[in-house]
Amino acid sequence: MIDVREPHEYRIASIPGAKLIPLGEFPKHVGEFNPDADIVIHCRSGMRSAKACSILRQAGFQNVRKLGGWDPGLER
């Protein structure tokens, strides 16, 4: 699980085991992820996690989901 919120948001509340990678830094980390892994991304409202999912899908990742909320990647 990847948390794409900002560090100050993460300090207020976080999901145990989630790795913090703020959305602004996210594209620099794409090469660190296993393309065969199931990847779950979350944020506060769903907009940042949708953007992170889109970044991964454009990089060829197939098993990407956001935690709850609207997912534009599923509207195809």
N, C-alpha and C positions, 0 to 999 in steps of 0.2 A: 504494500500500500504506500502510495506517495501523496504527501500533503503539499499542495502548491500555494498555500497561503504565505503571508509574510511572517518573519520570526516573532514579531510582537503578538501576532494572533496565535501562533503555535504555543507560545508561553502561557497564554490565558487558558487554553484548552487544547488537548491533542488526543489522538487515538494511540494507545500504546502500540509500539512497533512500527508506526508510520514513519517513513523517512521524509524529512522536510527538504524540499527543493522548491524555493519560491518560483513562481511562474516566469519572472524576468530572467532567471538563471536556467530555466528548464531546458531550452534548446541546446545549451552547452553540455548537458548531461545525457542526451539521448543515446550516445554511443556506449554508455555504461550499462544499459539495460539489456537483458536477455530477450531477444525477439521471440523466443518460444515460451516465455513465462506468461502467466496470467497477471496482468497489471491492473490494479485498481487505483484510481486517482480521486482525491477529494479536496474540497475547499469549503468555504462557508455557504455560498449561495448556489454554486454549480456552474457559474460562468467561466471561472478560471480553470476548473477541472475539464470543462468541455473544450477549451482552447488547448490544454495539455494533451487531451485525447486526440484531438485533430492533428497536433504536431507529430504524435507517435504514429498515427495511421498514415500520414503522408510519408513517414519514414519507412513504411512497410510493415509495421506491427499489426498483428491480427487480433490478439487476445487482450484488448484494452477496453476497460469499462470505467465509468465514473460512478461514484457512490451516490445513489439516489438522484432524483431530479431529472430534468430534461436533458436529453442527449441528442444533439443534432446529427451525430454520426449514425444513428439508428433510423433516421428519416430518409431512407433511400428507396 
